[in-house]
């Protein structure tokens, strides 16, 4: 089965970058979802950021989506109340 790559893009204000970096590190202190192969935090120009995640296959990624909990990467890049 082919791997699946998901990407979540966001603009992060410079004063929030330290929070983003710390939050990304904390995500990996938690148990990773079954089927997640890896994730990268990528920085672009002008405050552009991307969290790119590789999944074992489409079914693994859909199982996580069906859990009812928002993706951790999305919560990190778009926290509630912002």
PDB file of N, CA, C and O in Angstrom:
ATOM      1  N   UNK A   1       0.841  -1.193   0.000  1.00  0.00           N
ATOM      2  CA  UNK A   1       0.000   0.000   0.000  1.00  0.00           C
ATOM      3  C   UNK A   1       0.882   1.250   0.000  1.00  0.00           C
ATOM      4  O   UNK A   1       1.918   1.285   0.663  1.00  0.00           O
ATOM      5  N   UNK A   2       0.472   2.249  -0.729  1.00  0.00           N
ATOM      6  CA  UNK A   2       1.254   3.490  -0.748  1.00  0.00           C
ATOM      7  C   UNK A   2       1.104   4.285   0.542  1.00  0.00           C
ATOM      8  O   UNK A   2       0.057   4.255   1.189  1.00  0.00           O
ATOM      9  N   UNK A   3       2.138   4.977   0.895  1.00  0.00           N
ATOM     10  CA  UNK A   3       2.125   5.875   2.053  1.00  0.00           C
ATOM     11  C   UNK A   3       1.228   7.080   1.740  1.00  0.00           C
ATOM     12  O   UNK A   3       0.964   7.395   0.580  1.00  0.00           O
ATOM     13  N   UNK A   4       0.769   7.739   2.803  1.00  0.00           N
ATOM     14  CA  UNK A   4      -0.043   8.944   2.670  1.00  0.00           C
ATOM     15  C   UNK A   4       0.677  10.070   3.414  1.00  0.00           C
ATOM     16  O   UNK A   4       1.137   9.886   4.541  1.00  0.00           O
ATOM     17  N   UNK A   5       0.766  11.215   2.783  1.00  0.00           N
ATOM     18  CA  UNK A   5       1.377  12.385   3.421  1.00  0.00           C
ATOM     19  C   UNK A   5       0.310  13.455   3.570  1.00  0.00           C
ATOM     20  O   UNK A   5      -0.372  13.810   2.608  1.00  0.00           O
ATOM     21  N   UNK A   6       0.174  13.964   4.789  1.00  0.00           N
ATOM     22  CA  UNK A   6      -0.740  15.071   5.040  1.00  0.00           C
ATOM     23  C   UNK A   6       0.085  16.304   5.396  1.00  0.00           C
ATOM     24  O   UNK A   6       1.196  16.192   5.914  1.00  0.00           O
ATOM     25  N   UNK A   7      -0.463  17.465   5.115  1.00  0.00           N
ATOM     26  CA  UNK A   7       0.229  18.710   5.419  1.00  0.00           C
ATOM     27  C   UNK A   7      -0.776  19.719   5.946  1.00  0.00           C
ATOM     28  O   UNK A   7      -1.879  19.861   5.417  1.00  0.00           O
ATOM     29  N   UNK A   8      -0.375  20.410   6.992  1.00  0.00           N
ATOM     30  CA  UNK A   8      -1.170  21.493   7.558  1.00  0.00           C
ATOM     31  C   UNK A   8      -0.290  22.731   7.531  1.00  0.00           C
ATOM     32  O   UNK A   8       0.790  22.744   8.120  1.00  0.00           O
ATOM     33  N   UNK A   9      -0.750  23.773   6.847  1.00  0.00           N
ATOM     34  CA  UNK A   9       0.002  25.015   6.693  1.00  0.00           C
ATOM     35  C   UNK A   9      -0.635  26.118   7.525  1.00  0.00           C
ATOM     36  O   UNK A   9      -1.852  26.168   7.699  1.00  0.00           O
ATOM     37  N   UNK A  10       0.221  27.000   8.035  1.00  0.00           N
ATOM     38  CA  UNK A  10      -0.283  28.137   8.801  1.00  0.00           C
ATOM     39  C   UNK A  10       0.753  29.250   8.793  1.00  0.00           C
ATOM     40  O   UNK A  10       1.944  29.022   8.577  1.00  0.00           O
ATOM     41  N   UNK A  11       0.264  30.455   9.034  1.00  0.00           N
ATOM     42  CA  UNK A  11       1.141  31.589   9.262  1.00  0.00           C
ATOM     43  C   UNK A  11       1.243  31.767  10.773  1.00  0.00           C
ATOM     44  O   UNK A  11       0.226  31.816  11.466  1.00  0.00           O
ATOM     45  N   UNK A  12       2.463  31.864  11.280  1.00  0.00           N
ATOM     46  CA  UNK A  12       2.687  32.007  12.720  1.00  0.00           C
ATOM     47  C   UNK A  12       3.426  33.318  12.951  1.00  0.00           C
ATOM     48  O   UNK A  12       4.487  33.556  12.374  1.00  0.00           O
ATOM     49  N   UNK A  13       2.853  34.163  13.801  1.00  0.00           N
ATOM     50  CA  UNK A  13       3.509  35.423  14.139  1.00  0.00           C
ATOM     51  C   UNK A  13       4.844  35.140  14.833  1.00  0.00           C
ATOM     52  O   UNK A  13       4.951  34.185  15.601  1.00  0.00           O
ATOM     53  N   UNK A  14       5.846  35.955  14.568  1.00  0.00           N
ATOM     54  CA  UNK A  14       7.173  35.727  15.159  1.00  0.00           C
ATOM     55  C   UNK A  14       7.147  35.580  16.689  1.00  0.00           C
ATOM     56  O   UNK A  14       7.916  34.795  17.243  1.00  0.00           O
ATOM     57  N   UNK A  15       6.278  36.322  17.368  1.00  0.00           N
ATOM     58  CA  UNK A  15       6.231  36.211  18.827  1.00  0.00           C
ATOM     59  C   UNK A  15       5.639  34.888  19.310  1.00  0.00           C
ATOM     60  O   UNK A  15       5.731  34.573  20.496  1.00  0.00           O
ATOM     61  N   UNK A  16       5.033  34.109  18.410  1.00  0.00           N
ATOM     62  CA  UNK A  16       4.469  32.800  18.765  1.00  0.00           C
ATOM     63  C   UNK A  16       5.347  31.632  18.337  1.00  0.00           C
ATOM     64  O   UNK A  16       5.019  30.482  18.631  1.00  0.00           O
ATOM     65  N   UNK A  17       6.455  31.899  17.650  1.00  0.00           N
ATOM     66  CA  UNK A  17       7.291  30.815  17.135  1.00  0.00           C
ATOM     67  C   UNK A  17       7.853  29.926  18.238  1.00  0.00           C
ATOM     68  O   UNK A  17       7.898  28.708  18.071  1.00  0.00           O
ATOM     69  N   UNK A  18       8.277  30.490  19.344  1.00  0.00           N
ATOM     70  CA  UNK A  18       8.812  29.671  20.453  1.00  0.00           C
ATOM     71  C   UNK A  18       7.728  28.734  20.984  1.00  0.00           C
ATOM     72  O   UNK A  18       8.006  27.578  21.303  1.00  0.00           O
ATOM     73  N   UNK A  19       6.492  29.233  21.080  1.00  0.00           N
ATOM     74  CA  UNK A  19       5.382  28.378  21.523  1.00  0.00           C
ATOM     75  C   UNK A  19       5.168  27.227  20.544  1.00  0.00           C
ATOM     76  O   UNK A  19       4.932  26.092  20.957  1.00  0.00           O
ATOM     77  N   UNK A  20       5.250  27.519  19.256  1.00  0.00           N
ATOM     78  CA  UNK A  20       5.084  26.493  18.238  1.00  0.00           C
ATOM     79  C   UNK A  20       6.166  25.424  18.365  1.00  0.00           C
ATOM     80  O   UNK A  20       5.859  24.231  18.363  1.00  0.00           O
ATOM     81  N   UNK A  21       7.412  25.833  18.475  1.00  0.00           N
ATOM     82  CA  UNK A  21       8.514  24.878  18.584  1.00  0.00           C
ATOM     83  C   UNK A  21       8.386  24.015  19.839  1.00  0.00           C
ATOM     84  O   UNK A  21       8.582  22.801  19.785  1.00  0.00           O
ATOM     85  N   UNK A  22       8.057  24.643  20.961  1.00  0.00           N
ATOM     86  CA  UNK A  22       7.880  23.883  22.207  1.00  0.00           C
ATOM     87  C   UNK A  22       6.689  22.938  22.104  1.00  0.00           C
ATOM     88  O   UNK A  22       6.769  21.791  22.545  1.00  0.00           O
ATOM     89  N   UNK A  23       5.596  23.401  21.533  1.00  0.00           N
ATOM     90  CA  UNK A  23       4.412  22.562  21.368  1.00  0.00           C
ATOM     91  C   UNK A  23       4.676  21.376  20.468  1.00  0.00           C
ATOM     92  O   UNK A  23       4.186  20.277  20.728  1.00  0.00           O
ATOM     93  N   UNK A  24       5.440  21.583  19.417  1.00  0.00           N
ATOM     94  CA  UNK A  24       5.767  20.478  18.505  1.00  0.00           C
ATOM     95  C   UNK A  24       6.586  19.421  19.237  1.00  0.00           C
ATOM     96  O   UNK A  24       6.332  18.225  19.091  1.00  0.00           O
ATOM     97  N   UNK A  25       7.571  19.861  20.027  1.00  0.00           N
ATOM     98  CA  UNK A  25       8.368  18.904  20.816  1.00  0.00           C
ATOM     99  C   UNK A  25       7.482  18.134  21.788  1.00  0.00           C
ATOM    100  O   UNK A  25       7.640  16.923  21.947  1.00  0.00           O
ATOM    101  N   UNK A  26       6.560  18.822  22.433  1.00  0.00           N
ATOM    102  CA  UNK A  26       5.657  18.177  23.396  1.00  0.00           C
ATOM    103  C   UNK A  26       4.756  17.141  22.727  1.00  0.00           C
ATOM    104  O   UNK A  26       4.425  16.124  23.336  1.00  0.00           O
ATOM    105  N   UNK A  27       4.361  17.390  21.492  1.00  0.00           N
ATOM    106  CA  UNK A  27       3.528  16.417  20.774  1.00  0.00           C
ATOM    107  C   UNK A  27       4.211  15.053  20.721  1.00  0.00           C
ATOM    108  O   UNK A  27       3.547  14.017  20.757  1.00  0.00           O
ATOM    109  N   UNK A  28       5.535  15.057  20.635  1.00  0.00           N
ATOM    110  CA  UNK A  28       6.252  13.794  20.510  1.00  0.00           C
ATOM    111  C   UNK A  28       6.545  13.145  21.853  1.00  0.00           C
ATOM    112  O   UNK A  28       7.052  12.024  21.889  1.00  0.00           O
ATOM    113  N   UNK A  29       6.248  13.804  22.940  1.00  0.00           N
ATOM    114  CA  UNK A  29       6.324  13.182  24.257  1.00  0.00           C
ATOM    115  C   UNK A  29       5.084  12.341  24.517  1.00  0.00           C
ATOM    116  O   UNK A  29       5.076  11.494  25.410  1.00  0.00           O
ATOM    117  N   UNK A  30       4.034  12.578  23.732  1.00  0.00           N
ATOM    118  CA  UNK A  30       2.803  11.812  23.839  1.00  0.00           C
ATOM    119  C   UNK A  30       2.908  10.576  22.947  1.00  0.00           C
ATOM    120  O   UNK A  30       3.754  10.512  22.054  1.00  0.00           O
ATOM    121  N   UNK A  31       2.045   9.602  23.198  1.00  0.00           N
ATOM    122  CA  UNK A  31       2.017   8.411  22.356  1.00  0.00           C
ATOM    123  C   UNK A  31       1.535   8.791  20.961  1.00  0.00           C
ATOM    124  O   UNK A  31       0.547   9.507  20.801  1.00  0.00           O
ATOM    125  N   UNK A  32       2.246   8.305  19.971  1.00  0.00           N
ATOM    126  CA  UNK A  32       1.900   8.608  18.588  1.00  0.00           C
ATOM    127  C   UNK A  32       0.787   7.677  18.110  1.00  0.00           C
ATOM    128  O   UNK A  32       0.720   6.524  18.535  1.00  0.00           O
ATOM    129  N   UNK A  33      -0.079   8.167  17.236  1.00  0.00           N
ATOM    130  CA  UNK A  33      -1.160   7.318  16.707  1.00  0.00           C
ATOM    131  C   UNK A  33      -0.604   6.131  15.924  1.00  0.00           C
ATOM    132  O   UNK A  33       0.428   6.234  15.261  1.00  0.00           O
ATOM    133  N   UNK A  34      -1.302   5.014  16.013  1.00  0.00           N
ATOM    134  CA  UNK A  34      -0.921   3.839  15.244  1.00  0.00           C
ATOM    135  C   UNK A  34      -0.967   4.187  13.755  1.00  0.00           C
ATOM    136  O   UNK A  34      -1.926   4.791  13.276  1.00  0.00           O
ATOM    137  N   UNK A  35       0.054   3.808  13.053  1.00  0.00           N
ATOM    138  CA  UNK A  35       0.100   4.062  11.623  1.00  0.00           C
ATOM    139  C   UNK A  35       0.837   5.326  11.226  1.00  0.00           C
ATOM    140  O   UNK A  35       1.079   5.555  10.041  1.00  0.00           O
ATOM    141  N   UNK A  36       1.202   6.159  12.209  1.00  0.00           N
ATOM    142  CA  UNK A  36       1.981   7.358  11.893  1.00  0.00           C
ATOM    143  C   UNK A  36       3.446   6.958  11.797  1.00  0.00           C
ATOM    144  O   UNK A  36       4.015   6.407  12.740  1.00  0.00           O
ATOM    145  N   UNK A  37       4.046   7.241  10.654  1.00  0.00           N
ATOM    146  CA  UNK A  37       5.448   6.882  10.434  1.00  0.00           C
ATOM    147  C   UNK A  37       6.370   7.995  10.909  1.00  0.00           C
ATOM    148  O   UNK A  37       7.409   7.723  11.512  1.00  0.00           O
ATOM    149  N   UNK A  38       6.009   9.228  10.649  1.00  0.00           N
ATOM    150  CA  UNK A  38       6.856  10.345  11.048  1.00  0.00           C
ATOM    151  C   UNK A  38       6.195  11.672  10.757  1.00  0.00           C
ATOM    152  O   UNK A  38       5.173  11.745  10.075  1.00  0.00           O
ATOM    153  N   UNK A  39       6.802  12.724  11.289  1.00  0.00           N
ATOM    154  CA  UNK A  39       6.275  14.065  11.111  1.00  0.00           C
ATOM    155  C   UNK A  39       7.441  15.045  11.084  1.00  0.00           C
ATOM    156  O   UNK A  39       8.461  14.843  11.742  1.00  0.00           O
ATOM    157  N   UNK A  40       7.265  16.106  10.311  1.00  0.00           N
ATOM    158  CA  UNK A  40       8.294  17.154  10.227  1.00  0.00           C
ATOM    159  C   UNK A  40       7.639  18.517  10.387  1.00  0.00           C
ATOM    160  O   UNK A  40       6.551  18.765   9.868  1.00  0.00           O
ATOM    161  N   UNK A  41       8.314  19.385  11.106  1.00  0.00           N
ATOM    162  CA  UNK A  41       7.914  20.782  11.210  1.00  0.00           C
ATOM    163  C   UNK A  41       8.806  21.555  10.252  1.00  0.00           C
ATOM    164  O   UNK A  41      10.026  21.582  10.413  1.00  0.00           O
ATOM    165  N   UNK A  42       8.199  22.176   9.265  1.00  0.00           N
ATOM    166  CA  UNK A  42       8.948  22.877   8.221  1.00  0.00           C
ATOM    167  C   UNK A  42       8.666  24.373   8.291  1.00  0.00           C
ATOM    168  O   UNK A  42       7.527  24.805   8.467  1.00  0.00           O
ATOM    169  N   UNK A  43       9.725  25.140   8.150  1.00  0.00           N
ATOM    170  CA  UNK A  43       9.601  26.600   8.215  1.00  0.00           C
ATOM    171  C   UNK A  43       9.858  27.197   6.837  1.00  0.00           C
ATOM    172  O   UNK A  43      10.858  26.894   6.186  1.00  0.00           O
ATOM    173  N   UNK A  44       8.940  28.046   6.410  1.00  0.00           N
ATOM    174  CA  UNK A  44       9.112  28.753   5.147  1.00  0.00           C
ATOM    175  C   UNK A  44       9.494  30.195   5.416  1.00  0.00           C
ATOM    176  O   UNK A  44      10.007  30.523   6.486  1.00  0.00           O
ATOM    177  N   UNK A  45       9.246  31.038   4.458  1.00  0.00           N
ATOM    178  CA  UNK A  45       9.571  32.457   4.587  1.00  0.00           C
ATOM    179  C   UNK A  45       8.371  33.238   5.093  1.00  0.00           C
ATOM    180  O   UNK A  45       7.227  32.846   4.865  1.00  0.00           O
ATOM    181  N   UNK A  46       8.629  34.330   5.771  1.00  0.00           N
ATOM    182  CA  UNK A  46       7.584  35.254   6.179  1.00  0.00           C
ATOM    183  C   UNK A  46       6.558  34.675   7.143  1.00  0.00           C
ATOM    184  O   UNK A  46       5.377  35.013   7.069  1.00  0.00           O
ATOM    185  N   UNK A  47       7.002  33.802   8.047  1.00  0.00           N
ATOM    186  CA  UNK A  47       6.093  33.248   9.039  1.00  0.00           C
ATOM    187  C   UNK A  47       5.306  32.034   8.585  1.00  0.00           C
ATOM    188  O   UNK A  47       4.401  31.582   9.286  1.00  0.00           O
ATOM    189  N   UNK A  48       5.644  31.497   7.408  1.00  0.00           N
ATOM    190  CA  UNK A  48       4.944  30.303   6.908  1.00  0.00           C
ATOM    191  C   UNK A  48       5.521  29.054   7.572  1.00  0.00           C
ATOM    192  O   UNK A  48       6.738  28.877   7.635  1.00  0.00           O
ATOM    193  N   UNK A  49       4.631  28.194   8.067  1.00  0.00           N
ATOM    194  CA  UNK A  49       5.015  26.937   8.713  1.00  0.00           C
ATOM    195  C   UNK A  49       4.155  25.819   8.158  1.00  0.00           C
ATOM    196  O   UNK A  49       3.028  26.043   7.716  1.00  0.00           O
ATOM    197  N   UNK A  50       4.700  24.608   8.185  1.00  0.00           N
ATOM    198  CA  UNK A  50       3.967  23.418   7.742  1.00  0.00           C
ATOM    199  C   UNK A  50       4.331  22.261   8.666  1.00  0.00           C
ATOM    200  O   UNK A  50       5.496  22.060   9.009  1.00  0.00           O
ATOM    201  N   UNK A  51       3.312  21.508   9.058  1.00  0.00           N
ATOM    202  CA  UNK A  51       3.552  20.223   9.713  1.00  0.00           C
ATOM    203  C   UNK A  51       3.155  19.168   8.696  1.00  0.00           C
ATOM    204  O   UNK A  51       1.999  19.083   8.280  1.00  0.00           O
ATOM    205  N   UNK A  52       4.138  18.368   8.306  1.00  0.00           N
ATOM    206  CA  UNK A  52       3.938  17.338   7.294  1.00  0.00           C
ATOM    207  C   UNK A  52       4.084  15.980   7.970  1.00  0.00           C
ATOM    208  O   UNK A  52       5.092  15.715   8.626  1.00  0.00           O
ATOM    209  N   UNK A  53       3.085  15.125   7.812  1.00  0.00           N
ATOM    210  CA  UNK A  53       3.051  13.842   8.491  1.00  0.00           C
ATOM    211  C   UNK A  53       2.920  12.718   7.475  1.00  0.00           C
ATOM    212  O   UNK A  53       2.155  12.818   6.515  1.00  0.00           O
ATOM    213  N   UNK A  54       3.672  11.653   7.696  1.00  0.00           N
ATOM    214  CA  UNK A  54       3.613  10.480   6.829  1.00  0.00           C
ATOM    215  C   UNK A  54       2.906   9.353   7.577  1.00  0.00           C
ATOM    216  O   UNK A  54       3.226   9.041   8.724  1.00  0.00           O
ATOM    217  N   UNK A  55       1.933   8.752   6.887  1.00  0.00           N
ATOM    218  CA  UNK A  55       1.126   7.659   7.437  1.00  0.00           C
ATOM    219  C   UNK A  55       1.432   6.370   6.694  1.00  0.00           C
ATOM    220  O   UNK A  55       1.798   6.383   5.519  1.00  0.00           O
ATOM    221  N   UNK A  56       1.276   5.258   7.397  1.00  0.00           N
ATOM    222  CA  UNK A  56       1.517   3.935   6.821  1.00  0.00           C
ATOM    223  C   UNK A  56       0.668   3.722   5.565  1.00  0.00           C
ATOM    224  O   UNK A  56       1.150   3.212   4.553  1.00  0.00           O
ATOM    225  N   UNK A  57      -0.601   4.121   5.651  1.00  0.00           N
ATOM    226  CA  UNK A  57      -1.512   3.988   4.518  1.00  0.00           C
ATOM    227  C   UNK A  57      -2.749   4.848   4.782  1.00  0.00           C
ATOM    228  O   UNK A  57      -2.896   5.438   5.852  1.00  0.00           O
ATOM    229  N   UNK A  58      -3.622   4.905   3.797  1.00  0.00           N
ATOM    230  CA  UNK A  58      -4.825   5.726   3.898  1.00  0.00           C
ATOM    231  C   UNK A  58      -5.708   5.285   5.059  1.00  0.00           C
ATOM    232  O   UNK A  58      -6.273   6.123   5.761  1.00  0.00           O
ATOM    233  N   UNK A  59      -5.828   3.986   5.266  1.00  0.00           N
ATOM    234  CA  UNK A  59      -6.688   3.472   6.338  1.00  0.00           C
ATOM    235  C   UNK A  59      -6.202   3.932   7.711  1.00  0.00           C
ATOM    236  O   UNK A  59      -7.015   4.291   8.563  1.00  0.00           O
ATOM    237  N   UNK A  60      -4.890   3.925   7.934  1.00  0.00           N
ATOM    238  CA  UNK A  60      -4.348   4.384   9.219  1.00  0.00           C
ATOM    239  C   UNK A  60      -4.685   5.849   9.455  1.00  0.00           C
ATOM    240  O   UNK A  60      -5.063   6.235  10.561  1.00  0.00           O
ATOM    241  N   UNK A  61      -4.549   6.650   8.432  1.00  0.00           N
ATOM    242  CA  UNK A  61      -4.844   8.076   8.563  1.00  0.00           C
ATOM    243  C   UNK A  61      -6.334   8.299   8.804  1.00  0.00           C
ATOM    244  O   UNK A  61      -6.704   9.152   9.611  1.00  0.00           O
ATOM    245  N   UNK A  62      -7.182   7.559   8.128  1.00  0.00           N
ATOM    246  CA  UNK A  62      -8.621   7.710   8.305  1.00  0.00           C
ATOM    247  C   UNK A  62      -9.080   7.211   9.680  1.00  0.00           C
ATOM    248  O   UNK A  62     -10.041   7.746  10.233  1.00  0.00           O
ATOM    249  N   UNK A  63      -8.420   6.210  10.232  1.00  0.00           N
ATOM    250  CA  UNK A  63      -8.746   5.733  11.573  1.00  0.00           C
ATOM    251  C   UNK A  63      -8.518   6.845  12.596  1.00  0.00           C
ATOM    252  O   UNK A  63      -9.324   7.026  13.508  1.00  0.00           O
ATOM    253  N   UNK A  64      -7.435   7.580  12.446  1.00  0.00           N
ATOM    254  CA  UNK A  64      -7.157   8.702  13.358  1.00  0.00           C
ATOM    255  C   UNK A  64      -8.217   9.787  13.170  1.00  0.00           C
ATOM    256  O   UNK A  64      -8.706  10.339  14.156  1.00  0.00           O
ATOM    257  N   UNK A  65      -8.573  10.097  11.956  1.00  0.00           N
ATOM    258  CA  UNK A  65      -9.612  11.109  11.705  1.00  0.00           C
ATOM    259  C   UNK A  65     -10.956  10.707  12.291  1.00  0.00           C
ATOM    260  O   UNK A  65     -11.699  11.552  12.788  1.00  0.00           O
ATOM    261  N   UNK A  66     -11.270   9.416  12.233  1.00  0.00           N
ATOM    262  CA  UNK A  66     -12.555   8.921  12.725  1.00  0.00           C
ATOM    263  C   UNK A  66     -12.629   8.908  14.257  1.00  0.00           C
ATOM    264  O   UNK A  66     -13.699   8.685  14.824  1.00  0.00           O
ATOM    265  N   UNK A  67     -11.504   9.143  14.919  1.00  0.00           N
ATOM    266  CA  UNK A  67     -11.490   9.103  16.389  1.00  0.00           C
ATOM    267  C   UNK A  67     -12.310  10.234  17.005  1.00  0.00           C
ATOM    268  O   UNK A  67     -12.685  10.163  18.175  1.00  0.00           O
ATOM    269  N   UNK A  68     -12.590  11.287  16.215  1.00  0.00           N
ATOM    270  CA  UNK A  68     -13.365  12.416  16.718  1.00  0.00           C
ATOM    271  C   UNK A  68     -12.513  13.508  17.339  1.00  0.00           C
ATOM    272  O   UNK A  68     -13.022  14.587  17.644  1.00  0.00           O
ATOM    273  N   UNK A  69     -11.234  13.251  17.530  1.00  0.00           N
ATOM    274  CA  UNK A  69     -10.334  14.266  18.093  1.00  0.00           C
ATOM    275  C   UNK A  69      -9.641  14.996  16.945  1.00  0.00           C
ATOM    276  O   UNK A  69      -9.179  14.367  15.993  1.00  0.00           O
ATOM    277  N   UNK A  70      -9.570  16.334  17.039  1.00  0.00           N
ATOM    278  CA  UNK A  70      -8.870  17.073  15.974  1.00  0.00           C
ATOM    279  C   UNK A  70      -7.406  16.637  15.891  1.00  0.00           C
ATOM    280  O   UNK A  70      -6.816  16.269  16.906  1.00  0.00           O
ATOM    281  N   UNK A  71      -6.822  16.673  14.706  1.00  0.00           N
ATOM    282  CA  UNK A  71      -5.401  16.326  14.582  1.00  0.00           C
ATOM    283  C   UNK A  71      -4.544  17.218  15.479  1.00  0.00           C
ATOM    284  O   UNK A  71      -4.768  18.426  15.569  1.00  0.00           O
ATOM    285  N   UNK A  72      -3.560  16.605  16.141  1.00  0.00           N
ATOM    286  CA  UNK A  72      -2.687  17.354  17.054  1.00  0.00           C
ATOM    287  C   UNK A  72      -1.987  18.497  16.328  1.00  0.00           C
ATOM    288  O   UNK A  72      -1.818  19.578  16.892  1.00  0.00           O
ATOM    289  N   UNK A  73      -1.581  18.267  15.091  1.00  0.00           N
ATOM    290  CA  UNK A  73      -0.901  19.320  14.325  1.00  0.00           C
ATOM    291  C   UNK A  73      -1.819  20.509  14.088  1.00  0.00           C
ATOM    292  O   UNK A  73      -1.386  21.658  14.173  1.00  0.00           O
ATOM    293  N   UNK A  74      -3.064  20.243  13.797  1.00  0.00           N
ATOM    294  CA  UNK A  74      -4.022  21.328  13.576  1.00  0.00           C
ATOM    295  C   UNK A  74      -4.261  22.100  14.867  1.00  0.00           C
ATOM    296  O   UNK A  74      -4.323  23.330  14.843  1.00  0.00           O
ATOM    297  N   UNK A  75      -4.396  21.414  15.979  1.00  0.00           N
ATOM    298  CA  UNK A  75      -4.576  22.091  17.268  1.00  0.00           C
ATOM    299  C   UNK A  75      -3.375  22.970  17.601  1.00  0.00           C
ATOM    300  O   UNK A  75      -3.525  24.058  18.157  1.00  0.00           O
ATOM    301  N   UNK A  76      -2.175  22.486  17.253  1.00  0.00           N
ATOM    302  CA  UNK A  76      -0.963  23.242  17.544  1.00  0.00           C
ATOM    303  C   UNK A  76      -0.880  24.511  16.694  1.00  0.00           C
ATOM    304  O   UNK A  76      -0.514  25.573  17.198  1.00  0.00           O
ATOM    305  N   UNK A  77      -1.217  24.404  15.422  1.00  0.00           N
ATOM    306  CA  UNK A  77      -1.109  25.560  14.528  1.00  0.00           C
ATOM    307  C   UNK A  77      -2.284  26.519  14.632  1.00  0.00           C
ATOM    308  O   UNK A  77      -2.166  27.687  14.263  1.00  0.00           O
ATOM    309  N   UNK A  78      -3.407  26.039  15.126  1.00  0.00           N
ATOM    310  CA  UNK A  78      -4.608  26.884  15.242  1.00  0.00           C
ATOM    311  C   UNK A  78      -5.255  26.648  16.604  1.00  0.00           C
ATOM    312  O   UNK A  78      -6.321  26.037  16.685  1.00  0.00           O
ATOM    313  N   UNK A  79      -4.616  27.131  17.677  1.00  0.00           N
ATOM    314  CA  UNK A  79      -5.150  26.855  19.012  1.00  0.00           C
ATOM    315  C   UNK A  79      -6.504  27.509  19.226  1.00  0.00           C
ATOM    316  O   UNK A  79      -6.779  28.566  18.657  1.00  0.00           O
ATOM    317  N   UNK A  80      -7.372  26.880  20.057  1.00  0.00           N
ATOM    318  CA  UNK A  80      -8.690  27.467  20.351  1.00  0.00           C
ATOM    319  C   UNK A  80      -8.556  28.839  21.006  1.00  0.00           C
ATOM    320  O   UNK A  80      -7.609  29.094  21.750  1.00  0.00           O
ATOM    321  N   UNK A  81      -9.491  29.696  20.726  1.00  0.00           N
ATOM    322  CA  UNK A  81      -9.483  31.023  21.337  1.00  0.00           C
ATOM    323  C   UNK A  81      -8.561  32.009  20.660  1.00  0.00           C
ATOM    324  O   UNK A  81      -8.396  33.132  21.135  1.00  0.00           O
ATOM    325  N   UNK A  82      -7.964  31.611  19.568  1.00  0.00           N
ATOM    326  CA  UNK A  82      -7.055  32.509  18.857  1.00  0.00           C
ATOM    327  C   UNK A  82      -7.786  33.262  17.811  1.00  0.00           C
ATOM    328  O   UNK A  82      -7.190  34.072  17.102  1.00  0.00           O
TER     329      UNK A  82
END
